[in-house]
Amino acid sequence: MSYTKYGIKPELVERVKTKMKNPVTKDRIKQVTNGLTKYDLQDRTKVKRLVRTAAGILQESLSEAQEEQLIQFVLGSRIDPNNTLHLIKLWAMFR
């Protein structure tokens, strides 16, 4: 499953990947995502809050459409952060 199927632009992904190389930014994102469960990532309100928080940390201004695309991607991916296979698939998608 690719993020482009959800309408997420590769330019946005590349900007975020570049910003995540900054250790301070990476640590702030890690703090936000620490302790998330698969149930948290299937709850629309929690995912929306997470997307907005991450966008703020990364200083990315997202339109309503982009925000909705990201939410749909997370919900549609059915990510389990405690499942190594899921994490490997995500890593491969964004490397």
Secondary structure, DSSP 8 states (H G I E B T S, - for coil): --GGGGT--HHHHHHHHHHTTSHHHHHHHHHHHTT--TTGGG-HHHHHHHHHHHHHHTT----HHHHHHHHHHHHHHT--TT-HHHHHHHHHHH-
